[in-house]
Amino acid sequence: QVQFVESGGGLVQPGGSLRLSCAASGSTFSIYTMGWYRQAPGKQRELVASISSGGGTNVLGSVKGRFSISRDNAKNTVYLQMNSLKPEDTAVYYCNTVPTGTRGWGQGTQVTVSS
């Protein structure tokens, strides 16, 4: 069973940047499309960005041009580079496969954008 450990969140001012990392266990990481999801208070979890096994990427319209996703299969790690952060990006960020299937969630990493 693949498990995920997210890190890199924190408190940042509007316009700032953060780089999130997600370390995944399991020997088959490279075959999965991986995604970064986020859940803001009182809102449903949403898929922010995804990257296929071949490296093709997709990002949510509201973060296009600001967020980018990448992966290092040798390290079983997926990254989310977040630039020009806005208060509405405040959320707990999680990684998981796309689709998630029956896989569980990690603890997530809190991103707070505030002055």
C-alpha positions as CSV (number, residue, x, y, z in Angstrom):
1,Q,0.0,0.0,0.0
2,V,1.4,3.3,-1.1
3,Q,1.7,5.9,1.7
4,F,2.5,9.6,1.5
5,V,4.4,12.1,3.7
6,E,3.9,15.8,2.8
7,S,6.2,18.6,3.9
8,G,7.2,22.1,3.1
9,G,4.2,24.1,4.1
10,G,4.2,27.2,6.3
11,L,3.2,30.7,6.8
12,V,4.0,33.0,3.9
13,Q,3.1,36.6,2.9
14,P,1.0,37.2,-0.2
15,G,3.3,37.1,-3.3
16,G,5.6,34.7,-1.6
17,S,6.7,31.2,-2.6
18,L,6.8,27.7,-1.2
19,R,7.9,24.4,-2.4
20,L,6.0,21.3,-1.2
21,S,7.5,17.8,-1.2
22,C,5.7,14.5,-1.0
23,A,7.6,11.3,-0.3
24,A,5.8,8.2,-1.3
25,S,6.5,4.6,-0.2
26,G,6.3,1.7,-2.5
27,S,8.2,0.3,-5.5
28,T,5.6,1.2,-8.1
29,F,5.5,5.0,-7.6
30,S,6.7,5.7,-11.1
31,I,3.7,4.1,-12.8
32,Y,1.2,6.4,-11.2
33,T,-0.2,9.7,-12.2
34,M,0.4,11.8,-9.0
35,G,-1.5,14.8,-7.9
36,W,-1.4,17.6,-5.3
37,Y,-4.8,18.2,-3.7
38,R,-5.8,20.9,-1.2
39,Q,-8.7,21.4,1.2
40,A,-9.5,24.8,2.6
41,P,-11.7,25.2,5.8
42,G,-15.3,24.5,5.0
43,K,-14.6,23.4,1.4
44,Q,-14.2,20.2,-0.4
45,R,-10.8,18.8,-1.3
46,E,-9.8,19.7,-4.8
47,L,-7.1,18.5,-7.3
48,V,-4.7,21.4,-7.8
49,A,-2.1,19.8,-10.1
50,S,-1.2,16.4,-11.6
51,I,1.7,14.8,-13.3
52,S,1.6,11.6,-15.3
53,S,4.1,8.8,-15.3
54,G,5.5,10.3,-18.6
55,G,5.8,13.8,-17.1
56,G,2.7,15.4,-18.6
57,T,1.2,18.0,-16.3
58,N,-2.1,19.7,-15.7
59,V,-3.0,22.4,-13.2
60,L,-6.1,24.0,-11.9
61,G,-7.1,27.1,-13.7
62,S,-6.9,29.3,-10.6
63,V,-3.2,28.4,-10.1
64,K,-2.1,28.3,-13.7
65,G,1.0,30.3,-14.2
66,R,1.8,30.3,-10.5
67,F,2.0,26.6,-9.5
68,S,4.0,23.9,-11.2
69,I,4.3,20.2,-10.4
70,S,7.3,17.9,-10.9
71,R,8.5,14.5,-9.9
72,D,11.7,12.6,-9.2
73,N,10.9,8.9,-9.7
74,A,14.4,7.9,-8.4
75,K,13.4,9.5,-5.0
76,N,9.7,8.5,-5.1
77,T,9.0,12.2,-4.6
78,V,6.6,14.7,-6.2
79,Y,6.9,18.4,-5.7
80,L,4.7,21.5,-5.9
81,Q,6.3,24.8,-6.6
82,M,4.0,27.6,-5.6
83,N,4.8,31.2,-6.6
84,S,2.8,34.4,-6.2
85,L,0.8,32.9,-3.4
86,K,-2.6,34.4,-2.6
87,P,-4.6,34.3,0.6
88,E,-7.1,32.1,-1.2
89,D,-4.4,29.4,-1.6
90,T,-4.5,28.9,2.2
91,A,-5.4,25.2,2.7
92,V,-4.0,21.9,3.8
93,Y,-2.1,20.4,0.9
94,Y,-2.0,16.6,0.2
95,C,-0.6,14.4,-2.4
96,N,-2.1,11.2,-3.7
97,T,-2.5,9.2,-6.9
98,V,-4.9,10.4,-9.6
99,P,-7.5,8.9,-9.2
100,T,-7.0,8.1,-5.5
101,G,-8.9,4.8,-5.6
102,T,-9.0,3.4,-2.1
103,R,-5.6,4.8,-1.1
104,G,-5.5,6.6,2.2
105,W,-4.3,10.2,2.8
106,G,-1.2,11.5,4.5
107,Q,-1.3,14.1,7.2
108,G,-1.0,16.9,4.7
109,T,1.0,20.1,5.1
110,Q,-0.6,23.4,6.1
111,V,-0.1,26.4,3.8
112,T,-1.2,29.8,5.2
113,V,-0.9,32.9,3.1
114,S,-1.4,36.0,5.2
115,S,0.2,39.3,5.9
